[in-house]
Structures are given as C-alpha cells and as structure tokens.
Amino acid sequence: MHLERRVLIRLAAFAAVSLIAMGVTVFGYVKVSNLIPGFGLYTVTVALPHSGGLYAGGNVTYRGTEVGRVTDVRITEAGVEAVLSLKAGIDIPSDLDAEVHSQSAVGEQYVALLPRDGESRPLRNGDVVPIARTMVPPDINSLLDATNIALEAIPQDNLKTVIDESYTAVGGLGPELSRIVKGSTKLASDARKNLDSLTTLIDQSPPVLNSQVDTSDSIQNWAANLANLTGQLEEQDTAVNGLLQQGPKSADEVRQLFERLQPTLPILLANLVSVGEVAVTYQNGIEQLLVLLPHGTAIMGGGVVPNLATKQDYKGFYLDFNLNLNLPAPCSTGFLPAQQRRSASEVDYPPRPEGDLYCRVPQDSAINVRGARNIPCETVPGKRAPSVKMCESTENYVPLNDGYNWKGDPNATLSGQGVPQLPPGTPSVAVPPVPAPALPPIAAATYDPVTGSYVGPDGRLYAQANLAQNAAGNRTWQSMLLPSEG
C-alpha cells in the first residue's frame, strides 16, 4: 500500500510526540530509579528494641521531607531491624537519631531521621544506626490499658465531678497553657545550654544558704524591725500624708532659695572646700580645742562661785586687780624696732610689712610660750615651727636672741640683714635654754569682802578699809589700783 507523503509526515510527527511524552513520563514522573531496583538508592539499617507498629512501605523523612521508604522489618536476636531505602543525592549526616512516630491517630508509622551534628560525614550504603540512637513510641494498647485502670480507680460518682472541675480549671485557657508549655520548653532549652553555670550555682549555693541559716536571728530581728516600722507608719498615717502633701511645697521653696543663692552659693561652697582642707590638716588641733572648751567654760563659770554667798548687791566675776605688769617681760625680738612701731592712736591702715613678725626667742624660753615659734607641725609630728613651709622642710627653727633685747631686722626687709640659719648638713641640735632672770613673786591675796581683811605674804593679818562692804568714799576701779593706806 502506497501512502501519501502528507500522511507519512503526520505519522512521523505523531510518533515523535508519543516518544517525547513517554520519555517525560518515564524519566520525570515514574522515574527510572523506581522501575529499576537499586538504581539511585542506598540501604541503611536501623536497630530497634521493637517494631512499634512500623511496617514495610512506611515513609522515611529527614527534616520533614520524604527521603525514602522502609523496605523490610525483620526480627533479630536483639530486637527488630528496619531496612531503609534512601534516595541518593541527599546528604544526610551519619551522626543522627532515628525515631518512629505515628502520622495519625490510627497509626501510619514512619521513621524520622534527626541529625545531631551537621558536620559529620553523610550516610553511606550499609550504615547501621545503633539501638542507642533510636526511639520507639510506647505501645498504644499499654497506654490505653493504663488509662482505663486509672479511670476505674476513680469512683463513678466522682468521675463526672473530676471532669467538670477539670473543665472549670482549664476551660478556655488553651492559649495560656500553650504559652506556659512553650515557655517551659524554652526555659529547659536555655537551662541545657547553660548547664555548667547552673551546676556551678547549685554547687556553690550551700555557703549562701548556710549563711542564711546562721543569720536567721538577724533576719528575724530585721523582719521584726520592719514590721515595727510599718506599724509606726500606719499609726502616723495622717502625719505621713501631711508630709507627702506639704513636701512638694517645701521642696519648691527650697528650690527657690537655692535659685536666690545661686550667684553666691557656688563661691561659698568653693571657699568651704579650702576651709575643709585646712580643717582636715588641723584636725588634731580642732579636736583638742573642742575637748578643752568645756573645761575652759567650767573654769570661767567657777570664777563667780566665790561671790555667790556674799551680801553685796553686785555678784560679779571674782577677780584680783593686783596687776603684775611686765611679768614676764614682753618679747621684742622678731618684731619691728621701737622707732618703726605705730602708735596705738593711729586709725589708718597702711600696707602690712613684708615677712613674718613673731617672737623669735628660743622655743623653751619662758617668754611668750604660746607664740608662733611653738606651733606644732600638723604634718610632721614632734616638730614645732612658726610656718607651714618650715614644717614641711628640713629647716629647723633658729632663734635670734634670748628675747630681752631687740636685735637687727628680723625679716631682712629694711636693712638687708638675713635671718640666721644652721649651716647645710648640720645635724639638728636642741638649743640650750638661756637662763632667764628671776621673776618676782606674784602679789596676790584673798580678802574678805565684808571686812576688807586679808593675810599677807608674811603671814600677818591686814585690813584695807576701802575694800569692806560698807566702806565709804571713792570705789572706782582706778582706786583699786592704788596701794593700801594701812
């Protein structure tokens, strides 16, 4: 039979389309690997304690994706072995866990491959997953039997109550319970990541807990004091409320006060810093002053005690007006000479002379014992000097003379004469005391303000009429300085 050329072209086109469709079906959909046993597949054996309902033909997943099927499930002396046929071209880490799960409530078990380390080598044909790396779900029959036994243990009359109360307790709390479960899971995961820190905390917690036990009395006292404080706050609730209500007003007034003091307060505080530094340096001296001040006040108060029992109208301070002038003699060494001294009647204020003016006699002299030369050095214990500069240097105090005669210019400001000093390198030697002239005895005697009688230094009894309580005549303070008439 002779076919036309047009028919032959159509038949050839139809045959080509059929071959293409068959190739797509075989290689793209059916796949050659499914038609030829063992082509594009490799086998891995999983050791299981028991089958757990797993069957041949079940799926095998890796990260939720199907990568093969279970080809055989057989019994061994140690349990059960499941043979997995996995697709080639998908690298599955060999360090993994194999778990059997149920896809639905009626079964449909499958094997889930869960990698433990993504850096391990891929699975190969013939690898075996040991039983220690596998997990099989519990038998559903055993679970149902245990549930049935638990339900039978509950009395039938109370079972409905348990169910109703359970619904009341957790009904509508699905989202909250879900958050609790998720939070607990995250907490457990974080705890596992920080396992070393948690174990260290647990190991080191006994000393802290023991300290709480040892200080239980102190904790109880603290709690009791806190309870007492809160009780007082409760009793003084009105006062506390008043404080809270008036506090903002008071704070605002304080703020306004600081605003008014703003121009001068910083300067005052800055000056107080300098005063504070001086006070810290002279802390010992200030402390001694505060210690002696009460005693000095008591002594001053004791001066009026002898006159308390007298009959005179004026009960003033108990004094003796026998003046011992120039005893001891005044110190003139270290000051300006007589011709340069200012009169006490002058009221102007010329510039202060340069240098330091103080009594420059030996430190152990009886003249002006509380002078600047005997000031203790605060920063150098045991040393006395008239200035801070001399205290903090290796220089020692050197007197000019014994103090009874003025000598030279003490400050080298007028005549150019320098102040004598020890030669460099000379060891510190105490200046020998200069004997002072004998001082006359102080003439002082206690008299009876009623009769004016007193006992003299010779032991004899004398009387001064103008000192008596009823004495007549001039009783001014100037008359008290005159010598006695009898």
C-alpha positions as CSV (number, residue, x, y, z in Angstrom):
1,M,0.0,0.0,0.0
2,H,1.3,3.3,-1.0
3,L,0.9,6.2,1.5
4,E,1.0,9.7,0.5
5,R,3.8,11.9,1.6
6,R,1.5,14.0,3.7
7,V,0.3,11.0,5.7
8,L,3.8,9.9,6.3
9,I,4.7,13.3,7.7
10,R,1.7,13.2,10.1
11,L,2.6,9.7,11.2
12,A,6.2,10.7,11.9
13,A,5.1,13.7,13.9
14,F,2.7,11.6,15.9
15,A,5.4,9.0,16.7
16,A,7.8,11.8,17.8
17,V,5.3,13.3,20.1
18,S,4.5,9.9,21.6
19,L,8.2,9.2,22.2
20,I,8.6,12.5,23.9
21,A,5.6,12.0,26.1
22,M,6.8,8.5,27.0
23,G,10.2,9.8,27.9
24,V,8.8,12.6,30.2
25,T,6.6,10.0,31.9
26,V,9.4,7.5,32.4
27,F,12.2,9.9,33.4
28,G,10.2,12.7,35.0
29,Y,7.2,11.2,36.7
30,V,7.7,7.4,37.1
31,K,11.5,7.8,37.2
32,V,13.9,5.1,36.1
33,S,15.0,4.6,39.7
34,N,11.6,3.4,40.6
35,L,11.5,1.0,37.7
36,I,14.9,-0.5,38.2
37,P,15.5,-2.0,41.7
38,G,18.5,-0.4,43.5
39,F,19.1,2.3,40.9
40,G,19.7,5.7,42.6
41,L,19.1,4.3,46.1
42,Y,21.2,3.1,49.1
43,T,20.3,1.0,52.1
44,V,20.7,1.8,55.8
45,T,19.7,-0.5,58.7
46,V,18.1,0.8,61.9
47,A,18.2,-1.3,65.0
48,L,15.0,-1.0,67.1
49,P,14.1,-2.5,70.5
50,H,10.7,-3.5,69.0
51,S,8.8,-2.6,65.9
52,G,6.5,-0.1,67.4
53,G,3.9,-0.7,64.7
54,L,6.4,0.1,61.9
55,Y,5.7,-1.8,58.6
56,A,7.3,-2.2,55.2
57,G,6.4,0.6,52.9
58,G,6.4,3.2,55.6
59,N,7.9,6.6,54.8
60,V,11.3,7.9,55.9
61,T,11.7,11.6,56.5
62,Y,14.6,14.0,57.0
63,R,13.9,17.4,58.3
64,G,10.2,16.8,57.4
65,T,10.9,15.8,53.8
66,E,10.4,12.3,52.5
67,V,13.8,10.8,51.6
68,G,13.0,7.1,51.3
69,R,10.9,4.2,52.4
70,V,11.0,1.2,54.8
71,T,11.6,-1.9,52.6
72,D,11.7,-4.5,55.3
73,V,11.1,-5.0,59.0
74,R,12.6,-8.2,60.4
75,I,13.1,-9.8,63.8
76,T,16.6,-10.3,65.3
77,E,18.1,-11.7,68.5
78,A,18.5,-8.2,69.9
79,G,15.1,-6.9,68.8
80,V,14.0,-5.6,65.4
81,E,15.8,-4.3,62.3
82,A,14.2,-1.9,59.9
83,V,15.8,-1.7,56.4
84,L,15.6,1.8,54.9
85,S,15.9,2.5,51.2
86,L,17.1,6.1,50.9
87,K,17.4,8.3,47.9
88,A,20.8,9.1,46.6
89,G,21.8,12.8,46.1
90,I,20.5,13.9,49.6
91,D,23.4,14.2,52.1
92,I,22.1,13.0,55.5
93,P,24.6,13.3,58.4
94,S,25.6,9.9,59.8
95,D,25.5,11.3,63.4
96,L,21.7,11.2,63.8
97,D,18.8,9.7,65.8
98,A,16.1,7.6,64.2
99,E,12.7,7.8,65.8
100,V,9.5,6.0,65.0
101,H,6.4,8.2,65.0
102,S,2.7,8.0,64.2
103,Q,1.5,10.2,61.4
104,S,-2.2,10.0,62.6
105,A,-4.2,8.6,65.5
106,V,-4.8,5.3,63.6
107,G,-1.2,4.6,63.0
108,E,0.7,5.1,59.8
109,Q,4.1,4.9,61.5
110,Y,7.1,6.4,59.8
111,V,10.8,6.9,60.6
112,A,12.1,10.4,61.3
113,L,15.8,10.9,60.9
114,L,17.0,13.7,63.2
115,P,20.6,14.9,62.8
116,R,22.7,15.5,65.9
117,D,25.8,17.1,64.2
118,G,25.6,18.7,60.8
119,E,29.4,18.4,60.4
120,S,29.5,14.6,60.4
121,R,30.0,12.6,57.1
122,P,26.9,11.7,55.1
123,L,25.2,8.3,55.4
124,R,26.5,5.6,53.1
125,N,25.2,2.3,51.8
126,G,25.3,-0.4,54.5
127,D,25.5,2.0,57.6
128,V,23.8,0.9,60.7
129,V,22.1,3.2,63.3
130,P,22.6,1.6,66.7
131,I,19.8,0.9,69.1
132,A,21.1,3.6,71.5
133,R,20.3,6.2,68.8
134,T,16.7,5.0,68.1
135,M,13.4,5.7,69.8
136,V,10.1,3.8,69.5
137,P,6.8,5.2,70.8
138,P,5.1,3.4,73.7
139,D,2.5,0.8,72.8
140,I,-0.9,2.4,72.3
141,N,-2.5,-0.7,73.9
142,S,-0.5,-0.4,77.0
143,L,-1.3,3.3,77.2
144,L,-5.0,2.7,76.8
145,D,-4.9,-0.1,79.4
146,A,-3.1,2.2,81.9
147,T,-5.7,5.0,81.2
148,N,-8.5,2.5,81.7
149,I,-7.1,1.4,85.0
150,A,-6.7,5.0,86.2
151,L,-10.3,5.7,85.3
152,E,-11.6,2.6,87.1
153,A,-9.7,3.8,90.2
154,I,-11.9,6.9,90.3
155,P,-15.4,6.2,91.7
156,Q,-18.0,6.5,89.1
157,D,-19.9,9.1,91.1
158,N,-16.9,11.3,91.3
159,L,-15.7,10.8,87.8
160,K,-18.1,13.3,86.4
161,T,-17.2,15.8,89.2
162,V,-13.5,15.4,88.3
163,I,-14.2,16.0,84.6
164,D,-16.4,19.0,85.3
165,E,-13.9,20.6,87.7
166,S,-11.1,19.9,85.3
167,Y,-13.0,21.7,82.6
168,T,-13.7,24.6,85.0
169,A,-10.0,24.8,85.9
170,V,-8.5,24.7,82.4
171,G,-11.5,25.6,80.2
172,G,-10.7,28.5,77.9
173,L,-7.1,28.5,79.0
174,G,-5.7,27.0,75.8
175,P,-3.6,30.0,74.8
176,E,-2.3,30.5,78.3
177,L,-1.4,26.8,78.7
178,S,0.2,26.9,75.3
179,R,2.4,29.8,76.4
180,I,3.2,28.0,79.6
181,V,4.3,24.9,77.7
182,K,6.3,26.9,75.2
183,G,7.9,29.0,78.0
184,S,8.8,25.8,79.9
185,T,10.3,24.3,76.8
186,K,12.4,27.4,76.1
187,L,13.4,27.5,79.8
188,A,14.5,23.9,79.7
189,S,16.4,24.6,76.4
190,D,18.2,27.6,77.9
191,A,18.9,25.6,81.1
192,R,20.6,22.9,79.0
193,K,22.7,25.5,77.1
194,N,23.8,27.0,80.5
195,L,24.2,23.7,82.3
196,D,27.7,24.4,83.5
197,S,26.6,27.7,85.1
198,L,23.6,26.0,86.7
199,T,25.7,23.2,88.2
200,T,28.2,25.8,89.5
201,L,25.4,27.8,91.0
202,I,24.0,24.7,92.7
203,D,27.4,23.6,93.9
204,Q,28.2,27.0,95.4
205,S,24.8,27.7,96.9
206,P,25.3,25.8,100.2
207,P,27.6,28.5,101.7
208,V,25.0,31.1,100.9
209,L,22.1,29.0,102.3
210,N,24.2,28.2,105.4
211,S,24.8,31.9,105.9
212,Q,21.1,32.5,105.8
213,V,20.6,29.8,108.4
214,D,23.4,31.2,110.6
215,T,22.0,34.7,110.4
216,S,18.4,33.6,111.0
217,D,18.3,35.6,114.2
218,S,19.4,38.8,112.4
219,I,16.9,38.2,109.7
220,Q,14.1,37.7,112.3
221,N,15.2,40.9,114.0
222,W,15.3,42.8,110.7
223,A,11.8,41.5,109.9
224,A,10.6,42.5,113.4
225,N,12.1,46.0,113.0
226,L,10.5,46.2,109.5
227,A,7.1,45.2,111.0
228,N,7.6,47.8,113.7
229,L,8.5,50.5,111.2
230,T,5.4,49.7,109.0
231,G,3.3,49.7,112.2
232,Q,4.5,53.2,113.1
233,L,3.9,54.3,109.5
234,E,0.4,53.0,109.9
235,E,-0.1,54.8,113.2
236,Q,1.3,58.0,111.8
237,D,-0.6,57.8,108.6
238,T,-2.0,61.3,109.0
239,A,1.4,62.8,109.5
240,V,2.9,60.9,106.6
241,N,0.0,62.1,104.4
242,G,0.6,65.6,105.5
243,L,4.3,65.3,104.8
244,L,3.6,64.0,101.3
245,Q,1.1,66.8,100.7
246,Q,3.2,69.6,102.0
247,G,6.5,68.1,100.8
248,P,6.3,69.4,97.2
249,K,5.6,73.0,98.5
250,S,8.6,72.8,100.9
251,A,10.8,71.4,98.1
252,D,9.7,74.2,95.8
253,E,10.6,76.8,98.5
254,V,14.0,75.2,98.9
255,R,14.5,75.3,95.2
256,Q,13.6,79.0,95.1
257,L,16.0,79.6,98.0
258,F,18.8,77.9,96.0
259,E,17.9,80.0,93.0
260,R,18.2,83.2,95.0
261,L,21.5,82.0,96.4
262,Q,22.8,80.9,93.0
263,P,25.2,83.8,92.5
264,T,26.9,83.4,95.9
265,L,26.3,79.8,96.9
266,P,28.9,78.3,94.5
267,I,31.5,80.8,95.7
268,L,30.7,80.0,99.3
269,L,30.9,76.3,98.6
270,A,34.2,76.7,96.8
271,N,35.6,78.6,99.8
272,L,34.3,76.0,102.1
273,V,36.4,73.4,100.2
274,S,39.5,75.4,101.2
275,V,38.3,75.7,104.7
276,G,37.6,71.9,104.8
277,E,41.1,71.2,103.6
278,V,42.5,73.4,106.4
279,A,40.2,71.7,108.9
280,V,41.4,68.2,107.8
281,T,45.0,69.3,108.1
282,Y,44.4,70.8,111.6
283,Q,42.0,68.1,112.7
284,N,44.0,67.3,115.8
285,G,44.2,70.9,116.9
286,I,40.4,71.4,116.4
287,E,39.7,68.2,118.3
288,Q,41.9,69.4,121.2
289,L,40.1,72.8,121.2
290,L,36.7,71.1,121.4
291,V,38.0,68.9,124.2
292,L,39.3,71.9,126.2
293,L,36.4,74.2,125.5
294,P,34.0,72.7,128.1
295,H,36.7,72.7,130.7
296,G,37.6,76.3,130.0
297,T,33.9,77.2,130.2
298,A,33.6,75.5,133.5
299,I,36.7,77.4,134.8
300,M,35.2,80.7,133.7
301,G,31.9,79.8,135.4
302,G,33.9,78.9,138.6
303,G,35.1,82.5,138.8
304,V,31.6,83.7,140.0
305,V,31.2,80.9,142.6
306,P,33.0,82.7,145.5
307,N,30.8,85.7,145.2
308,L,27.5,83.8,145.3
309,A,27.4,83.7,149.2
310,T,28.3,87.4,149.7
311,K,25.8,90.1,150.8
312,Q,26.9,92.7,148.3
313,D,24.4,93.8,145.6
314,Y,26.7,93.1,142.7
315,K,27.8,89.5,142.4
316,G,30.2,89.7,139.5
317,F,33.3,87.8,138.4
318,Y,35.8,87.0,141.1
319,L,38.9,88.9,140.2
320,D,42.1,90.2,141.8
321,F,43.1,93.6,140.5
322,N,46.7,93.4,141.8
323,L,48.3,93.9,138.4
324,N,51.8,92.4,137.8
325,L,52.9,94.3,134.8
326,N,55.8,93.1,132.6
327,L,55.8,89.7,134.4
328,P,57.1,88.1,132.4
329,A,58.6,90.8,130.2
330,P,57.2,91.2,126.7
331,C,59.1,89.8,123.7
332,S,60.6,92.3,121.4
333,T,62.9,90.0,119.3
334,G,61.5,89.4,115.9
335,F,59.3,92.5,115.7
336,L,59.9,96.0,114.2
337,P,62.3,98.2,116.2
338,A,60.8,100.9,118.5
339,Q,61.3,103.7,116.1
340,Q,59.3,101.9,113.4
341,R,56.3,100.9,115.6
342,R,53.0,102.6,115.0
343,S,51.2,104.5,117.7
344,A,48.1,102.9,119.1
345,S,46.2,106.1,118.4
346,E,46.6,105.9,114.7
347,V,43.5,104.7,112.8
348,D,44.7,104.4,109.2
349,Y,45.6,101.1,107.6
350,P,49.0,101.2,105.8
351,P,50.3,98.1,104.0
352,R,51.4,95.3,106.2
353,P,55.2,95.0,106.5
354,E,56.8,92.2,104.4
355,G,57.8,89.0,106.1
356,D,56.6,87.3,109.3
357,L,56.5,89.1,112.6
358,Y,56.6,86.8,115.6
359,C,58.6,86.3,118.8
360,R,62.0,84.8,117.7
361,V,63.3,83.6,121.0
362,P,64.3,80.0,121.9
363,Q,61.4,77.6,121.9
364,D,62.0,76.6,125.5
365,S,62.0,80.2,126.7
366,A,59.5,81.3,129.4
367,I,58.6,84.3,127.2
368,N,55.5,84.1,125.0
369,V,55.4,80.3,125.4
370,R,52.3,80.2,123.2
371,G,53.9,82.1,120.4
372,A,54.1,81.2,116.7
373,R,57.5,79.5,117.2
374,N,56.0,76.8,119.3
375,I,53.1,75.9,117.0
376,P,53.1,72.1,116.5
377,C,53.5,70.9,112.9
378,E,50.4,69.0,111.9
379,T,52.1,67.1,109.0
380,V,55.4,66.4,110.9
381,P,54.6,65.0,114.4
382,G,57.1,66.1,117.1
383,K,58.3,69.2,115.2
384,R,57.5,72.8,116.1
385,A,57.9,75.7,113.7
386,P,56.3,79.1,113.0
387,S,55.3,78.4,109.4
388,V,54.0,75.6,107.3
389,K,56.9,76.0,104.9
390,M,59.4,75.4,107.7
391,C,57.3,72.4,109.0
392,E,57.4,70.6,105.7
393,S,61.1,71.3,105.0
394,T,64.4,70.1,106.6
395,E,64.9,73.6,108.0
396,N,64.9,74.0,111.8
397,Y,63.9,76.9,113.8
398,V,66.8,79.2,114.9
399,P,66.2,81.9,117.5
400,L,67.7,85.5,117.3
401,N,68.5,86.0,120.9
402,D,67.0,85.5,124.4
403,G,64.2,87.9,123.8
404,Y,65.1,90.7,126.2
405,N,66.8,93.0,123.6
406,W,65.8,93.8,120.1
407,K,68.5,92.8,117.6
408,G,68.6,93.6,114.0
409,D,66.0,93.5,111.3
410,P,64.1,90.2,111.9
411,N,62.7,90.0,108.3
412,A,65.6,91.4,106.3
413,T,63.2,93.9,104.8
414,L,64.7,97.1,105.8
415,S,68.5,96.8,106.5
416,G,69.1,93.7,104.4
417,Q,70.2,91.6,107.3
418,G,69.3,87.9,106.9
419,V,67.7,85.7,109.5
420,P,70.4,83.3,110.9
421,Q,70.1,79.6,109.9
422,L,72.0,76.5,110.6
423,P,74.7,75.6,108.0
424,P,73.7,73.0,105.4
425,G,74.4,69.5,106.6
426,T,74.5,70.5,110.3
427,P,72.6,67.9,112.4
428,S,69.6,69.2,114.3
429,V,70.8,70.1,117.9
430,A,68.5,71.3,120.6
431,V,69.3,74.9,121.5
432,P,70.3,75.0,125.2
433,P,68.0,77.0,127.3
434,V,69.0,80.6,128.2
435,P,68.6,81.2,132.0
436,A,66.0,84.0,132.5
437,P,66.3,86.5,135.3
438,A,64.4,85.5,138.5
439,L,60.9,86.7,138.4
440,P,59.4,88.5,141.4
441,P,56.7,86.6,143.2
442,I,53.2,87.4,142.2
443,A,51.5,89.6,144.8
444,A,48.0,88.1,145.2
445,A,45.9,87.6,148.3
446,T,42.3,86.6,149.0
447,Y,40.4,89.2,151.1
448,D,37.1,89.1,153.0
449,P,34.7,91.4,151.1
450,V,32.7,92.1,154.3
451,T,35.6,93.4,156.5
452,G,38.3,94.0,153.8
453,S,40.9,91.9,155.8
454,Y,43.4,89.6,154.2
455,V,46.6,87.7,155.1
456,G,49.8,89.0,153.6
457,P,52.8,87.0,152.3
458,D,54.5,87.4,155.7
459,G,51.6,85.7,157.4
460,R,50.3,88.8,159.2
461,L,46.6,89.9,159.1
462,Y,46.0,93.2,157.3
463,A,42.8,95.2,156.7
464,Q,42.0,97.6,153.9
465,A,39.0,99.7,154.8
466,N,38.0,100.7,151.3
467,L,37.6,97.0,150.4
468,A,34.9,96.5,153.1
469,Q,31.3,96.1,152.1
470,N,30.2,99.2,153.9
471,A,33.3,101.3,153.1
472,A,32.6,105.0,152.2
473,G,34.4,107.1,149.6
474,N,35.5,106.6,146.1
475,R,35.2,102.9,145.0
476,T,36.1,103.2,141.3
477,W,38.3,100.7,139.6
478,Q,41.1,103.2,139.5
479,S,41.2,103.4,143.2
480,M,41.6,99.7,143.5
481,L,45.0,100.0,141.8
482,L,46.3,102.4,144.5
483,P,48.4,101.0,147.3
484,S,46.8,100.3,150.6
485,E,46.9,103.1,153.3
486,G,47.1,100.8,156.2
